[in-house]
Amino acid sequence: MTGNTHVLVIGGGYAGVMAANRLTQRDDVTVTLINPRPDLVHRVRLHQLVGGSDDAVVAYEDVLAERVRLVVDTVTRVDPAERSVTLLTGGTLGYDYLIYAVGSGSAEPSVPGAEFAYPIATLEEAQRLRAVLEATPETAPVTVVGAGPAGIETAAELAEQGRQVTLVCGGVLGPYLHTRGRRSVTRRLAALGVTVIDGSDTKVTAVTGDAVRLADGRELPSKITVWTVGFGVPDLAARSGLSTDAVGRLLTDETLTSVDDTRIVAAGDSAAPSGLPLRMSCLNATPLGARAADTVLSRLAGEQPENLHQSMYAQCISLGRSAGIYQFANRSDVAVRLYIDDGLGARIKEMVCKGIPKHLAGEAHKPGSFRLHRMPGGVAKRKQMLRAHGPGTPAAAERAA
């Protein structure tokens, strides 16, 4: 390709910012980042926003390369035939390549009374819940529904403030955690005064303004119900006629290229490479952003893009301000016996939270310097998983949901 190449990046989260910054390695590439907010949402701190210890935003001027043009708007449709996107405020923007990094948000509660529940997967949702908490007496019962990282972290954060918190798991506490790590988290939550209700009959069947009803017939008092069950992705790809998995993530090959169009590359939570997406997490989002940018840069250089591989997996959960757990995992992203907890776990989690903007800023100042997505290993394991699950099979689509 000759002349200037225009790359649009849809979504200004961890994956989108990393991709946009990395693309500035070439002087003949113009990069536009489209995001509905004027700041980066530091998503791994949203539970702290709910608890009042952080605002969970980072100024783009601190993490975005100067050569990247920021457009604060929302893309309502992608037109692959015209190589353009339509904006909510009107008008269109054309592109030579498009990086689809729209991220994820809360899964819509599907129980009666869902309007009484407060999801917290987005900045606006967390800010809304924070305002409600500030207007509610500390003695009022709070129920957190969902025992993944968001649920555990929010329950711990609020309990540490002295609130009466019940964590309803709807199954097992911390499904990702190894049994040993789970015991550590259980002990910490008990020390904070969190009542944990787990088991197969603890799914929430209804929410009211002052209670939560469970499948086993119990009704728990709940002045504020926080909903952290599952993630959903925007339906932009599906609305634009692009192929998606059952959840709505853009289907790609192993180079993160759309199965429909070689000019569209996906990254982050909204990507489903070979129908076997990686777990939705910051751990995967930033490397996927770098990989997506590298795919575009390889094509511009007339080279074959490298296939995806991820060689390091873990999960890091804060348990209030003074404790946490870092759960190690194998290359199949399955937790192993090894973990770090208590105060050291909290320090590692804080290091991770501070490290994400540093990685993005480092790439902004020196594009091409991020290397975590190029760590050796992971390719053979990825191929083994693809053979075992089969691209596009229901098992593959469900794995990271």
Buried (B, 14 or more C-beta within 10 A) or exposed (E): EEEEBBBBBBBBBBBBBBBBBBBBBBEEBBBBBBBBBEBBBBBBBBBBBBBEBBBBBBEBEEBBBEBBBBBBBBBBBBEBEEBBBBBEEEEEBEBBBBBBBBBBBBBEBEBEBBEBBBBBBBBBBBBBBBEBBEEEEEEBBBBBBBBBBBBBBBBBBBBBBEBBBBBBBBBBBBEBBBEBBBBBBBBBBEBBEBBBBBBEEBBBEBBEEBBBBBBEEEEBEBBBBBBBBBBBBBEBBBEBEBBBBEBBBBBBBBBBBBBBBBBBBBBBBBBBBBBBBBBBBBBBBBBBBBBBBBBBBBBBEEEEBBBBBBBBBBBBBBBBBEBBBBBBBEBEBEBBEEBBBBEEBBBBBBEBBEBBBEBBBBBBEEBBEBEEBEEEEBBEBBEEBBEEBEBBEEEBBEBBB
